[in-house]
Amino acid sequence: MSNLRSGDRIHLVSRKDRRYTVVLKAGGVFRFSGEMLAHDDLIGQPESITVRTSRGTPFVALKPTLAEYVLKMPRGAQVIYPKDLSLILMWADIYPGAKVLEAGIGSGALTMALLRSVGEKGSVISYEVREDFAKRAQENINQFLGPASNLVVRMKNIYEGIEDRPVDRLVLDLPEPWLVVPHAVPALRPGGIFLCLLPTVPQVQQVVAALRAEKSFGFIETFETLLRTWNIDGRSVRPDHRMVAHSAFLIVARRIVPDEER
Ligand SMILES: C[S@@+](CC[C@H](N)C(=O)[O-])C[C@H]1O[C@@H](n2cnc3c(N)ncnc32)[C@H](O)[C@@H]1O
C-alpha cells in the first residue's frame, strides 16, 4: 500500500472534479473558501482516501498520474499534451535501454515520459537553450520521478550540431526542426527513429522536404490525433461539447543506409 508522506505532491479532487495541488507538510493547512484541512489528517493515510474539511466538504486525495501531473505542474514552456505524449512513445518506439536525444526540455513533460520508458538501463540527453526552462524542468522531473541519474541536460543549441552520438532515437519539440535534419544523419544510428512535433502546416512541409532531401531518411509519416471524450449520463450518451481540437502534427522518419537505386 502506498501511504501519503510529507513532501508528496498530491491532488485534492472535489466532488465536481476540481483539482487542487497540495505539497504535504507536517503541520501544513489546505485552505478552501474559508474552510481548512490539516495536512496531518492526510499524512500516513492511504492514497485515494476521502477527507473532509472543517465544514465537512469532501475531497479525494490522489497522487497524480504523469498525464495529470504534466497539466498541473509549474510551466516554463508549453507542455506536450498527454494524448501526444502517448503517441510519441509508441511511434518513436521508445524501449527499455534506449539512448534518446530530445530538444528542448521545455517544462520536462516529454522528458519524464521518455525517462519512464527507457528505464534505468536507458538514458535521455536533453538539449536546451534557456537556463530558466532547464532549471524549471529539472525541478518538475525531480518532484515527480525523484533524482534521475540517467538524464543529461546540456545547455546547447541543437541547430548548431549534435555532439552525442550514436543515439537510438531523436525526438524534437522546437520551432525549426528542419535545421536539425542534417545533424540527425550522423547522430542517429542506422535503423534509428527521428520524430518531431509541430503545430502548423508550413512547418510540417519544411521538415518533410528536409527529410526527403536527405537520402538517409525513409518511411516518412505525418499524422495528428483527435481525442474526443464522451458524456455518459443516463440517456445523455454523446460526445462532450468541448475538446482540444488541435495540438500538433507528428512526423516520424526512419534513419536508413542510403541505397543509390531508391
Ligand atoms: C515547446 S518547448 C518544449 C516542451 C517540452 N517538450 C515539454 O513537454 O515540456 C520548446 C523548447 O525548446 C527550446 N529550444 C528552442 N530552440 C532550441 C534549440 N535550437 N536548441 C535547444 N532547445 C531549443 C525552448 O527554449 C523550449 O524550452
The ligand as an SDF file (V2000), in Angstrom:
LIG
                    3D

 27 29  0  0  0  0  0  0  0  0999 V2000
    7.6360   23.7140  -26.6720 C   0  0  0  0  0  0  0  0  0  0  0  0
    9.0110   23.7130  -25.6450 S   0  0  0  0  0  0  0  0  0  0  0  0
    9.3000   22.0160  -25.2890 C   0  0  0  0  0  0  0  0  0  0  0  0
    8.2960   21.4600  -24.3120 C   0  0  0  0  0  0  0  0  0  0  0  0
    8.6610   20.0750  -23.8100 C   0  0  0  0  0  0  0  0  0  0  0  0
    8.6730   19.1100  -24.8910 N   0  0  0  0  0  0  0  0  0  0  0  0
    7.6910   19.6200  -22.7380 C   0  0  0  0  0  0  0  0  0  0  0  0
    6.9440   18.6670  -22.9890 O   0  0  0  0  0  0  0  0  0  0  0  0
    7.6710   20.2000  -21.6510 O   0  0  0  0  0  0  0  0  0  0  0  0
   10.3360   24.0910  -26.7380 C   0  0  0  0  0  0  0  0  0  0  0  0
   11.6630   24.1920  -26.0220 C   0  0  0  0  0  0  0  0  0  0  0  0
   12.7120   24.1540  -26.9890 O   0  0  0  0  0  0  0  0  0  0  0  0
   13.7210   25.0590  -26.5850 C   0  0  0  0  0  0  0  0  0  0  0  0
   14.5010   25.3790  -27.7880 N   0  0  0  0  0  0  0  0  0  0  0  0
   14.1260   26.2010  -28.8130 C   0  0  0  0  0  0  0  0  0  0  0  0
   15.0790   26.2180  -29.7600 N   0  0  0  0  0  0  0  0  0  0  0  0
   16.0690   25.3880  -29.3310 C   0  0  0  0  0  0  0  0  0  0  0  0
   17.3300   24.9980  -29.8770 C   0  0  0  0  0  0  0  0  0  0  0  0
   17.7370   25.4750  -31.0360 N   0  0  0  0  0  0  0  0  0  0  0  0
   18.0970   24.1050  -29.1740 N   0  0  0  0  0  0  0  0  0  0  0  0
   17.6830   23.6250  -27.9830 C   0  0  0  0  0  0  0  0  0  0  0  0
   16.4900   23.9630  -27.4160 N   0  0  0  0  0  0  0  0  0  0  0  0
   15.7010   24.8420  -28.0770 C   0  0  0  0  0  0  0  0  0  0  0  0
   12.9260   26.2160  -25.9790 C   0  0  0  0  0  0  0  0  0  0  0  0
   13.7420   27.0250  -25.1570 O   0  0  0  0  0  0  0  0  0  0  0  0
   11.8400   25.4930  -25.2430 C   0  0  0  0  0  0  0  0  0  0  0  0
   12.2300   25.1890  -23.9310 O   0  0  0  0  0  0  0  0  0  0  0  0
  1  2  1  0
  2  3  1  0
  2 10  1  0
  3  4  1  0
  4  5  1  0
  5  6  1  0
  5  7  1  0
  7  8  2  0
  7  9  1  0
 10 11  1  0
 11 12  1  0
 11 26  1  0
 12 13  1  0
 13 14  1  0
 13 24  1  0
 14 15  1  0
 14 23  1  0
 15 16  2  0
 16 17  1  0
 17 18  1  0
 17 23  2  0
 18 19  1  0
 18 20  2  0
 20 21  1  0
 21 22  2  0
 22 23  1  0
 24 25  1  0
 24 26  1  0
 26 27  1  0
M  CHG  2   2   1   9  -1
M  END
$$$$
